[in-house]
Amino acid sequence: MGRRVKSMARLKEKDYTYFKTVRGMCRKCRTIVPARIFFRDEQVWQESLCPTCTSEPALIAANKDWYLANTLKAMPDQSPLVGAKPPKLGCPYDCGPCTWHATACQLPVISITNACNQRCPICFTYNRPDRHFYKPIDEMQRTVDWLIEASGPLDLVNITGGEPTLHPQLTDILRACIRPQIGRVTMNSNGITLAKDYHLCEQLAELGICVILSFNTFDSQVSQLLNGMDLVEVKLKAIENLTRAGVRITLLNVMVHDVNENAIAGILDLMRQNNNILSLTIQTMTYSGQGGSTFARTRHVPVDKAAMVVSEQSGGILKLDDFVTKPSAHPLCYLICYMLKSSDELIPLTRFAPREKIQQLLQDSYLVRPGQREFFTDAINELYARGETKYLSLFREIIDKLYPMGKTLSEFERQRIGESFVRTVYIHAHMDEDTFDCSRAMFCPDQVPTEPGRLVSACTYNLFYRMQDERFYVKPEQSYVAK
């Protein structure tokens, strides 16, 4: 008789398919740990594998096929960057950047104050309430100087806080950013001051500042939940004042699962009706920081899911394929949709050009740089070939404005002119403790100048560095109510 072979015990069935492991973060002990990426129910999840703490998986992509199609593509590696230092402890502990960082700074984000007239439950940053900080003008000037030195010409510089309008020398701070090497200056605001102070809106228009106005909902109860107070009428009044003064506007929406997704249809309507509203930025809810870490956690909204929500809310105008990934950022961090505006109609740019050609206009910049005349002439030729004449006059007008006879415009001038024809939806997923991934952080083009010569990628800064800065953070047991 042959020898009896002992059968092996059958492994327990899993309800998921393992894909890979990344360097993630433990929410509880805040250390860098391995994190498992896996597929379940045709969705993509990330779960930290801390040896001492338990964790819950977080959704990082709603569609497995979309995830694979976009994350398996090669990405441009620009490392080592100017001024980069060799790593000692490894990402994210040497950020500034280190020689591992693969994307140059395209969007510097500068906090000019920790003062804020709100305590939003969804705020993902830290702003200490007991001691106010206002960035001095000379420090701002030095910061902008070395930003230009390190990064060269920049499409834009973003001013944030706290609430920037509370800075007592706001207009001087903004003037320090206006340089020939900077295409535009943007400023975040919750709108409370702007709704009351029309003169400030006029000053912002005179300086050419673009205001990024937070706008999460048209519903008073939802506003109370997200902002801690009903600010719907305040936001609408701020839009009215900014529009009357002639200020360019971006509406910034924090999308929370099953809470305020239905606001997008109304915001798209505002974009159609108001020529001063040039773009919509959707930041998906991030459960980190002073407020967000205590906000009741629902399912994360990844970028592809947010794009699906926008498409559903657009009334059939948009679809997921109208959104392109940003070449200089990780696909899970940014999606962008460009639309031509004709009267009150919005038409996705993908109707006229392949996605790859649109991405080429973004190759080394934050904003589209329309320096390639061939892009528009090719679109015209394609329309002729298809026998579609409806939008030919619009493209002809765009070409005449961007490439006038006998005059050469700079890229920044073309961007400014192009704004009158284009509307944009940006979808940006910041990382929190559940979704942090070092490979995403290494490709971050949004960077925070923490001191002269040092630039920290935005999510790394929010999760690891801002709470080390006494201007913005104080330990809870040390805090007190400001008088």
SULHUFEN-V207828 format. One record per backbone hydrogen bond with DSSP energy under -0.5 kcal/mol. CO is the residue of the C=O (numbers start at 1). NH is the residue of the N-H. If there is no record, write none. Layout:
co->(CO	CO)
nh->(NH	NH)
This chain:
co->(4	17	20	22	22	23	24	25	26	31	33	34	35	36	36	37	37	38	39	40	42	43	44	44	45	46	47	48	58	61	63	64	65	66	67	68	70	76	81	85	90	92	96	97	98	102	106	107	108	108	109	110	110	112	115	115	120	123	123	125	133	133	136	137	138	139	140	141	142	143	144	145	146	147	148	154	155	156	157	158	159	160	162	162	163	164	167	169	170	171	172	174	174	175	177	179	181	184	185	186	187	189	191	192	193	193	196	197	198	199	200	201	202	203	204	204	205	209	209	210	211	211	212	212	213	219	220	221	222	223	223	223	224	226	229	231	232	233	234	235	236	237	238	239	240	241	242	242	243	248	249	249	250	250	251	251	252	253	253	254	255	256	256	260	261	263	264	265	266	267	268	269	270	273	274	276	276	278	279	280	280	281	281	282	282	283	285	286	288	289	291	291	292	299	300	302	303	304	305	306	307	308	309	310	311	311	312	314	319	320	324	325	326	330	330	333	334	335	336	337	338	339	340	340	341	342	345	347	348	349	349	354	354	355	356	357	358	359	360	361	362	368	369	371	372	372	373	373	374	375	376	377	378	379	380	381	382	383	383	384	387	389	389	391	392	393	394	395	396	397	398	399	404	407	410	411	412	413	414	415	417	418	418	421	423	424	424	425	426	426	427	428	428	432	432	437	437	438	440	441	442	442	445	445	445	446	447	447	448	448	451	454	454	456	457	458	459	460	460	461	461	465	466	468	469	469	475	475	476)
nh->(6	39	37	24	35	438	33	27	30	26	24	49	22	38	47	19	20	45	17	43	64	40	60	61	38	58	36	50	46	44	67	68	69	70	71	72	73	78	84	99	93	95	455	85	101	78	156	447	110	158	111	112	160	135	162	163	123	291	292	290	114	115	140	141	142	143	144	145	146	147	148	149	150	151	152	183	184	108	186	110	188	112	161	164	166	167	170	173	174	175	176	177	178	178	179	182	154	157	210	159	212	214	195	196	196	197	198	201	202	203	204	205	206	207	208	209	208	211	248	187	213	250	189	214	252	223	224	225	226	227	228	229	228	122	231	235	236	237	238	239	240	241	242	243	244	245	246	247	246	211	278	279	213	252	253	281	215	255	283	256	285	259	260	263	264	267	268	269	270	271	272	273	274	275	277	249	278	424	251	282	426	253	283	284	428	255	287	288	292	293	294	295	295	257	302	306	307	308	309	310	311	312	313	314	314	316	315	317	322	323	336	327	329	333	334	429	326	427	324	425	349	423	342	347	343	345	342	340	351	352	353	357	358	359	360	361	361	362	363	369	365	370	371	373	375	376	376	377	378	379	380	381	382	383	384	385	386	387	388	387	389	392	393	395	396	397	398	399	400	401	402	403	407	409	414	415	416	417	418	419	420	421	422	341	339	280	426	337	282	428	335	284	430	435	436	440	441	442	443	444	102	103	106	107	447	458	109	449	450	456	454	450	451	448	461	462	463	464	465	465	466	468	469	470	472	473	478	479	479)
